[in-house]
Amino acid sequence: MATQVQQTKSFFLPPEIIEEIINHVTTTSKIQGRRRLRILRLVNRSFYQAASRLLFSTCRIYITQDPKHPFHDLEYLQHSTIPSFIRNLIILCRPPKDLQSLPHATQKLKPLITTCFPHLTRLRRLEFHPPVMGTPAQNLLARALAITLNESLKTSSPPTLEEISFEHRHVHKSSSLTLSTNTIPPKVLARALHIQIANTSQISRSFYVRETSPIFDMLRYGRHLVSVELFGHEDMDIEGACSFFVHPDAPLRNLKLENVLTTAARLMALRDVGCTLRHVVFCGVLLTSGTWEEVFGALSGCERLTSLEVYDCGYFPRGKNSELVHEKRERLLTTRNGDVGALEKSMAITESNRAKVCGARRNNPVVDPFVRDFVY
């Protein structure tokens, strides 16, 4: 009796069922889940697409210390199908200490970036991190690579990019590198939701490291900004009477300024987004003109502000007339009674706003947007 071989047609499952299967195999263990996802990619095209979206949603690219192949990860990404599945791209700069073995690094990086970016059709978040304990030469190279990254965003920005997080190590000599890396192309800012740019020292986030930055002027292009975090920046127009902070139509909810030098007029412009602003953190912010009384007076008019944190804020030293006090950590380093009174009033209004929000949404508590421990 002849054996009949029956060929079965390829089965079809609705996308919702496939997503349920994908989510189920990854709930038990992260390591086992990744192994199972690799297996599911071999079932058929539908499973391949669904498993790949989860497997490669976050991708870490290393600029390695290998002098022969420092951009090996980017070269692999350039010739693979992975870019279309990436949602979060993290670039970790770890260049070799002997930079003479890596000539023309930026020229090699630019074509790789411009080739990869158009294929990142689902990219939502882009991060750039400098060397952890790099030499001054490595930090300068990381700055140059960050400039190349910025220039590539001008010409071939991923269409779905919404979040940008750049961190830079402080360079001791003033150069155009600091200005070029502390900014974001306007067309990218126009659709960005979250911006984070930090300038840090080699050892820690020192309050004595700041770099002149044009980012304050660039934020006016951010019409859709929801969250802004700036660290270690000095406003370029510190002597001018700036009348804006972000685009007046931006739905800004969260603002964090740390170790920043700016003007009261710049911060007073936050009243333009008073109907959406919810969380504000000022840490080590110094004013070069105007008073904190004016700033807190403007914030008092933000009817939805539910969290206001102020630490070690004061005025930029003005010789003998400096109003800074360095003896202990306080909210405001000032002797002006008007500043202290305005802060207390603004904090009281914030507490009242918080009580209204928490009372109206008891089952939906307000969560801290800066991913810290406290939740109220």
N, C-alpha and C positions, 0 to 999 in steps of 0.2 A: 504494500500500500504506500503510495507515494506521499511523501510529507509535503504538505502545502505550507509555504511560507507566506504568512499574511503581513503585508506592509501596512502599518498604522500611519495615519496621517498625523502631522504635527499638531499637537493639542493647542487649544487656545484658551487663555484665561483672561478675564477682564483685568485692566490695570489696577483696579482697587484690590483685587485678590492678590495680585503679585506684590503690591506694596505691603499688604498684611503679612505675607510670607517673609518678605525681606525684613520687616520690623521684628517679626517673631524670632528669627534666627540670631538676631543681634542683641536680644534683651538679656540673655543669661550671662555671657562673658564677652568682654571687648576683644580679647585675643582670639577666642574660639569663633566669635562673630565674624571677624575679618577672614578667617580661614573658610568659613561657610560661604561668605560672600564670593570668594574666589571660585568656589565650586559652582555656585549658582550662576555665575557668569557664563558657564559652559553649557547651560541647559538649552537656551535658544536666544534669539535676538532680544525679545522682550525682557527676559531675566537679565541678559547682559546689560541692557540700558539701565534697568532699575537698580541692580546691584552695584554697577559702576558709579552711579550718582551718589550712593552712600559711601562706597569704599574710597572714592577719591574726592569727597566733598572738601576735605582739608588737605592741602599739599604743602610740604616744607621743602624749600629749595635752598641748598647750601652752596655758597661760594667758598670752596674748600681751600685747604692749605697745600694741596697738590699743585706744585708749580707748572706741571705739564697739562693738567686738566682741571683748572680751577672752576670752570663753568660746566662741568660734566652733567650736573642735574638739568641745567637749562638746555643743553644739547640733546639730552634724552627726551626732554619734554617737547622740544621742537619737532621731533620726528615720531611722536607717539599720538595716540588718540585720547590721551588722558585730559588735555586742556579743556575739552568741551564739557567735562563733568566737574571741574573744580569750582567750588564756591568760595573758599578761603585760601588765599595764597600767601604763604609766609616765607619771606626771603631772609635768610640768616647769613650775614657777611662774616666769613672767617678766612680772610686772605692770608697768604704765607707771610711770615715775618721778613723774609728776604725778598723785598719787592723788586730787586733787580732781576729776579728770575721770572717776573711777571710783567714784561714790558707791554705798553699800549693796552692795558686792561680795559679801559673804558671803550676803546675802539672795537675790541672783541665783544664786549657786552652789548653794545647798541644794536647790532643786527640780530642778535639772539632775542632780545626783548621785543623789538619791533616785529619779529616773525611770530613770536609766541602770543603776544597780546591779542591780535585779531581772532585767535582761536579760543580765547577764554570767554566764550559767549555767555556763561552762567556766573562769571566771577562777581562776587558780592563784596568781599573784603580783601584789602591788600595791606600787608604789613612788611616793614623793613626794619631789621635789627642790626646794629653795628657789632664789632667784636666785643666780647665781654671784658677782657683785659688786654686790649690791643696796644701796640706801640703808637706813638704819634704819627708815624708814617702809615700804619695800618688804618688809623682813624681818618687820616686825610684821604686815603684811597677809598674808604667806605663813603666819604662825602662825595667824592668824584663819581662813584658808582650810583649814589642816590640822585645826583644831578642827571645822569644818563637815564635813570628811571623816570624822573620828572619830565624830561624832554620827550621820552617815548610816550608818556601819557598825553602829551599835547597832540601827537599825530595819530596814535593808534590806541586810544583808550578803550578798554572793554565796555560794551554798551550798558551793562547792568551793574557797574561798579558804584557802590553806595557808601562804603566805609573805608577810610584810609587811616593808617596808623604808622607814623614814621618816628623812629628814635635815632638821635645822633649824639655822638660823643663830642664834647667841647674841644675845639682846636684853639690853641693859645694865640696864634697869630691871626690878625684880621685879614680876611680875604673875601673874594667874591663867592667862595664856596659856601660860607655861612648864609649869605643872602639867597643863593639859588636853592639851597636845600630846605630852607624854612618857609617854603611857599608851595602852593598847589596850583596847577593850571586852571584858569577861570572856567573853562568849559567842563572840567571835572567837578569843580566846586558847585557849578550850577545845578547838578543833579545829586550831589552828595548828601547823605543823611547824617553821617557821623565823621568827625574829624578829630584826630589826636596827633599832635606834633610835640615831641619832647626833646629838649637839649639837656643832656646830663653830663656830669663829670665822670672821670674814669673810675672813681672809688664809690661815690654815692651821689644822690640827688642833692647836691650842696646848694644852699641859698645864695651862694656867691658866684654862680655861673649863669650868666645871661648872654644872649647874642642878639644883635640887632636883627629884627625880623619884619618883613613886609606883610606877614600873614594877617595882621589887624586890618590893613587896607583891602586885602584880598577877600575877606569874609563877606564883604557886601555882595559878592556874586552868589553866595550860598542861599538861594531862595528856598531850598527844601531842607535846610539844616535842622536837625533835631537835637544833636548833642555836639558840644565843642569842648575839647580838653587841650589846653596849652600849658607848657611847662618850660621855663627858662628862656623867655622871650622879652625883648626890649622893643617897645613900640618905636617905629621909625619917626613918627610925627609927634614926639613927646611934647614939643613946645606949641603945637598947633591946637586949635579948638575943633577937634574932630566931632562931627555931629552924627556919627553912625557907628555901630558895632557889627551887626549882621544885617542882612536884607530885612527891611521892615515887614515883609510878608512871610518871613521864615517862621515855621512852627517850632521855634527853639524851646526845648523843655529843660535841658540839662547843660549847665555851664560850670567848668572847673578851670580856674586860673591859679597856677602855682609858680612862685618865683618869677613874677612878671612885673615889668616896669611900664606904666602907661599913665594916662590922664584921667581925671574925674569926668571930663566931658565924654570920653570914650565909653566909660562904664555907665554914665547916666543915660546913654542911648538905649540901654536895655529896656527902658520903659516902652520902647516901640514894640517889643514882643511881650509886654506884660500880661497879655491875655492867655499866653501859652506857657510862660516860664514857670517851672516847678521846683527845680533844684539848682542851687548856686553854692559854689565853694570858692572862697578866696583864701589862699594860703601864701603868705610872703609876698603879697601884692603891694607895691609902692607907687604912690602918686607923685608925679612931677609938677602937676598944676591942679588947681581946684582943691576941694576938701572932701573928706569921707562923709561929712554931713550931707553934702549934695548927692553923693552916691546912694546913701541909705535912704535919703528922702525920695529918690526916684524909685528905688526898689520897694518902698512902702506902698507904692501905687500898683504893684503887680498883684492883682487880686487872686491869682492861683499859685503864688509862691508858697510852697509848703516845707521847704528845707533850705535854711541859710546857715552856712558855716563860715566863720571868719577866724583866722589864726595868723598872728604875727604880721598884721598889715599896718602900714603907716605911710610915711612920706619919704621921698628920696632925700638924702642928706643935703642940707643947704648951709654948710659951714657952721657958724656959731648959732644960727637961727634954726638948726635942725630940731625937729620935734620928736625924733626917735628916742625910745628908751629900750636899752638892751639887757636890763637886769634879769628879767624873767619872761617866760613865755606867756603871752596874753593874746586876747583877741585883737586889740588895737594898740599899737605902739604910738600913742599920742597923748598930749596934755590938753587938747582942746575939749572942753566940756560939751560943746555942740556935737562933736563926733560921737562921743560916748552916748549922749542922749538920743541921737538919731539911730544909733545901732540898737539900743534897747527898745526903742519904739518899733523899729523894723522887725526885730526878733519877736516882739509881742504880736504884731500883725501876722507874722509867719505862723506862730503857734495857733492863732485863731483860725487861719486858713487851713492848717493841718487838721484841726479838730473838726472843721466842717467837712473836709474830704473824707477823713476816717469815719466820721459819723454817718455819712451818706453811703459809704462803701465798706461796710464792716466785713463783708465776705470777700472783698478784693483789696487787701491792704496795700499801701504805697510801698514799693520796693526801691531800695537805693539803686540808682542807675550806674554808680561807679563801682559796683561789685565789691563792696566791703561787707563787714560783718553786721552792722546795725540795720535793722528794719523797724520802722515804726508803723 
